[in-house]
Amino acid sequence: MSSETIARAIEKLVAVHKGGAPIANLGDAAPGNEAEIFTIQRGVLKALGGSIGGWKCATPPGKPTNFGIMAASGARTSGGRWQPANTRTIGLETEVAFRLARDLPPRGTPYSREEVLDAVAAAFPLLELVQSRYADHKIVAPGEGMADNIAHHGYVVGADVADWRRQDLPNLAVRQSYGGVVQVEQKGGNPSVDPVLPLVWLANHLHGLGEHLRAGQVVTTGTYTGCIFVPPGQRVVAGFEGFGEVVCDLA
């Protein structure tokens, strides 16, 4: 894939970020491998003047792994107000996220689960906001979806959980509601089953792309609730029993 083709893919996605109409797909500018996907992700971020605030990732059993960049500018604190940049509906997902205490740079051997967890400063509930740059994200090729950071739009972080290391993270009881009505209430549901698995995978996988997890970055690990599309003007309340709550008001 030529640099001109990659630039064309970046231009198409950036145009939607800046208020243009959603596109059907990337056409002949669609990436052919993960290196090209990551180049497009970083190129879009640079074109928008952003920096990496964190990552979203998943390692669903029997399905392809995936990851996307979360821009630092897309972070909000629980209880705040989210002003959408357009009138399109936004989806919200309740997740478990981690914040890094230190870098995990490349080295000769992969980091173990214990080493990655030892580098975590905190865990907390997170609401991811999703809005694809495609007219119908369900029908685009997986690589095109990843090039768009898997429809990432922003994220709202809850308070750090003091005893998270003692929690049964795969089996947390989750609940998400808006308008005073509960849309999802269940036990477990993370697409990777255990949210630590995609964290460990990403910590090692990024090395092959010339990148690594860095201190202060947030890694969110997949929705327990699925994606719930919420009309504007609603308060979304989400979280896990014994693991905290996140509140977001959609303007």
Stockholm file with secondary structure:
# STOCKHOLM 1.0

chainA/1-251         MSSETIARAIEKLVAVHKGGAPIANLGDAAPGNEAEIFTIQRGVLKALGGSIGGWKCATPPGKPTNFGIMAASGARTSGGRWQPANTRTIGLETEVAFRLARDLPPRGTPYSREEVLDAVAAAFPLLELVQSRYADHKIVAPGEGMADNIAHHGYVVGADVADWRRQDLPNLAVRQSYGGVVQVEQKGGNPSVDPVLPLVWLANHLHGLGEHLRAGQVVTTGTYTGCIFVPPGQRVVAGFEGFGEVVCDLA
#=GR chainA/1-251 SS CCHHHHHHHHHHHHHHHTTCCCBSCCGGGCCCSHHHHHHHHHHHHHHTTCCEEEEEEECCTTSCCEEEEEEGGGEEETTCEECCSSSSCEEEEEEEEEEESSCBCCCSSCCCHHHHHHTEEEEEEEEEEECCSBSCGGGSCHHHHHHTGGGEEEEEECCCCTTGGGSCGGGCEEEEEETTEEEEEEECCCTTSSTHHHHHHHHHHGGGGTCCBCTTCEEEEEESSCCEEECTTCEEEEEETTTEEEEEEEC
#=GC SS_cons         CCHHHHHHHHHHHHHHHTTCCCBSCCGGGCCCSHHHHHHHHHHHHHHTTCCEEEEEEECCTTSCCEEEEEEGGGEEETTCEECCSSSSCEEEEEEEEEEESSCBCCCSSCCCHHHHHHTEEEEEEEEEEECCSBSCGGGSCHHHHHHTGGGEEEEEECCCCTTGGGSCGGGCEEEEEETTEEEEEEECCCTTSSTHHHHHHHHHHGGGGTCCBCTTCEEEEEESSCCEEECTTCEEEEEETTTEEEEEEEC
//
